[in-house]
Amino acid sequence: MARVESTIEINGPIDEVYALAKNIEAFPEFMPDVKSVNVLERSEDGRRIVREWVGIVKEFKTTVKWTEEDMWDDAAHTCTFSLIKGDY
């Protein structure tokens, strides 16, 4: 399976930036290429979340849909995600 890694530096308090990143359901409010994000499963501890995404590709006048599993590590301020199915 392919693997993609990305790193970005953001000049802000890590707890605030991490909280924004973790609030994925709000992405459609400020990301025009994200149409919707719906939670399908959430572990009791909140570390594992399965979400269904719908994105918009304006250039091709189409949508893409995928389901991913996110694994959140609050201590390390990281999220590792894997594609379960879809176009991603």
GUTOR-65153 format. One record per residue (C-alpha): residue in one letter; chain; residue number from 1; x, y, z. Coordinates in pm, whole numbers, plus 32768, in hexadecimal, padded with zeros to 4 digits. Layout:
# GUTOR-65153
rec aa->A&ch->A&i->NUM&X->X&Y->Y&Z->Z;
...
This chain:
# GUTOR-65153
rec aa->M&ch->A&i->1&X->8000&Y->8000&Z->8000;
rec aa->A&ch->A&i->2&X->807A&Y->815F&Z->7FB3;
rec aa->R&ch->A&i->3&X->80ED&Y->823A&Z->80CE;
rec aa->V&ch->A&i->4&X->80E1&Y->83B5&Z->80D7;
rec aa->E&ch->A&i->5&X->8183&Y->848A&Z->81E3;
rec aa->S&ch->A&i->6&X->8163&Y->8600&Z->8209;
rec aa->T&ch->A&i->7&X->81EB&Y->86FA&Z->82FF;
rec aa->I&ch->A&i->8&X->8187&Y->8865&Z->8325;
rec aa->E&ch->A&i->9&X->81F5&Y->896C&Z->841D;
rec aa->I&ch->A&i->10&X->80E4&Y->8A4A&Z->84AC;
rec aa->N&ch->A&i->11&X->813C&Y->8B74&Z->8583;
rec aa->G&ch->A&i->12&X->8041&Y->8B4A&Z->869C;
rec aa->P&ch->A&i->13&X->8009&Y->8AA2&Z->87EC;
rec aa->I&ch->A&i->14&X->8019&Y->892B&Z->87B3;
rec aa->D&ch->A&i->15&X->7EE4&Y->88DD&Z->8884;
rec aa->E&ch->A&i->16&X->7E10&Y->89D5&Z->87BD;
rec aa->V&ch->A&i->17&X->7E93&Y->8960&Z->866B;
rec aa->Y&ch->A&i->18&X->7E62&Y->87F3&Z->86C9;
rec aa->A&ch->A&i->19&X->7CFC&Y->8835&Z->873E;
rec aa->L&ch->A&i->20&X->7CAD&Y->88DB&Z->85F1;
rec aa->A&ch->A&i->21&X->7D45&Y->87B9&Z->8531;
rec aa->K&ch->A&i->22&X->7C84&Y->86BE&Z->8600;
rec aa->N&ch->A&i->23&X->7B36&Y->876D&Z->85BF;
rec aa->I&ch->A&i->24&X->7B1A&Y->86D4&Z->8465;
rec aa->E&ch->A&i->25&X->799E&Y->86E9&Z->845D;
rec aa->A&ch->A&i->26&X->79C8&Y->8865&Z->8445;
rec aa->F&ch->A&i->27&X->7AA9&Y->8856&Z->8310;
rec aa->P&ch->A&i->28&X->798A&Y->8895&Z->8218;
rec aa->E&ch->A&i->29&X->794C&Y->89E4&Z->82C5;
rec aa->F&ch->A&i->30&X->7A9B&Y->8A73&Z->8251;
rec aa->M&ch->A&i->31&X->7B20&Y->8984&Z->8148;
rec aa->P&ch->A&i->32&X->7A61&Y->89B5&Z->8001;
rec aa->D&ch->A&i->33&X->7ADF&Y->886D&Z->7F6F;
rec aa->V&ch->A&i->34&X->7A4B&Y->87A0&Z->808E;
rec aa->K&ch->A&i->35&X->78D5&Y->876D&Z->805E;
rec aa->S&ch->A&i->36&X->7896&Y->8694&Z->8191;
rec aa->V&ch->A&i->37&X->7938&Y->85BF&Z->829E;
rec aa->N&ch->A&i->38&X->7865&Y->84C9&Z->8367;
rec aa->V&ch->A&i->39&X->78CD&Y->83F4&Z->848F;
rec aa->L&ch->A&i->40&X->7878&Y->8285&Z->8460;
rec aa->E&ch->A&i->41&X->7929&Y->81F8&Z->8592;
rec aa->R&ch->A&i->42&X->79D7&Y->8288&Z->86C3;
rec aa->S&ch->A&i->43&X->7A8B&Y->81BE&Z->87CF;
rec aa->E&ch->A&i->44&X->7A2D&Y->8200&Z->8939;
rec aa->D&ch->A&i->45&X->7B7C&Y->82AA&Z->8979;
rec aa->G&ch->A&i->46&X->7B5D&Y->837E&Z->883B;
rec aa->R&ch->A&i->47&X->7CAA&Y->8309&Z->87B0;
rec aa->R&ch->A&i->48&X->7C19&Y->8246&Z->868A;
rec aa->I&ch->A&i->49&X->7B1F&Y->82F0&Z->85A6;
rec aa->V&ch->A&i->50&X->7A98&Y->8273&Z->845A;
rec aa->R&ch->A&i->51&X->7A17&Y->8387&Z->8378;
rec aa->E&ch->A&i->52&X->7973&Y->839B&Z->8225;
rec aa->W&ch->A&i->53&X->79EB&Y->84BF&Z->8151;
rec aa->V&ch->A&i->54&X->795E&Y->8569&Z->801B;
rec aa->G&ch->A&i->55&X->7A48&Y->8656&Z->7F66;
rec aa->I&ch->A&i->56&X->7A14&Y->8737&Z->7E3B;
rec aa->V&ch->A&i->57&X->7B07&Y->874F&Z->7D17;
rec aa->K&ch->A&i->58&X->7A99&Y->888E&Z->7C67;
rec aa->E&ch->A&i->59&X->7B8E&Y->8868&Z->7B48;
rec aa->F&ch->A&i->60&X->7AE9&Y->8720&Z->7AE2;
rec aa->K&ch->A&i->61&X->7988&Y->877A&Z->7B54;
rec aa->T&ch->A&i->62&X->7974&Y->863F&Z->7C25;
rec aa->T&ch->A&i->63&X->796D&Y->85C0&Z->7D88;
rec aa->V&ch->A&i->64&X->7A4C&Y->84C0&Z->7E2F;
rec aa->K&ch->A&i->65&X->79DB&Y->83E4&Z->7F4F;
rec aa->W&ch->A&i->66&X->7AA6&Y->831A&Z->8042;
rec aa->T&ch->A&i->67&X->7A9E&Y->827E&Z->819B;
rec aa->E&ch->A&i->68&X->7BCC&Y->8294&Z->827E;
rec aa->E&ch->A&i->69&X->7C34&Y->8223&Z->83D7;
rec aa->D&ch->A&i->70&X->7CE1&Y->8329&Z->84AD;
rec aa->M&ch->A&i->71&X->7DBA&Y->82CD&Z->85D7;
rec aa->W&ch->A&i->72&X->7DF6&Y->83FA&Z->86BA;
rec aa->D&ch->A&i->73&X->7F16&Y->8413&Z->87B2;
rec aa->D&ch->A&i->74&X->7ECD&Y->8539&Z->8897;
rec aa->A&ch->A&i->75&X->801A&Y->851D&Z->894E;
rec aa->A&ch->A&i->76&X->80E4&Y->8534&Z->880B;
rec aa->H&ch->A&i->77&X->7FEB&Y->8620&Z->8760;
rec aa->T&ch->A&i->78&X->7FD8&Y->853D&Z->862E;
rec aa->C&ch->A&i->79&X->7ED7&Y->8491&Z->8554;
rec aa->T&ch->A&i->80&X->7F1F&Y->8361&Z->847F;
rec aa->F&ch->A&i->81&X->7E14&Y->8309&Z->8384;
rec aa->S&ch->A&i->82&X->7DD3&Y->81EB&Z->8295;
rec aa->L&ch->A&i->83&X->7CEB&Y->81CB&Z->816D;
rec aa->I&ch->A&i->84&X->7BDC&Y->80C9&Z->81A3;
rec aa->K&ch->A&i->85&X->7B2F&Y->80F3&Z->8052;
rec aa->G&ch->A&i->86&X->7AE6&Y->81F2&Z->7F47;
rec aa->D&ch->A&i->87&X->7B83&Y->82E6&Z->7E55;
rec aa->Y&ch->A&i->88&X->7C8E&Y->8382&Z->7F31;
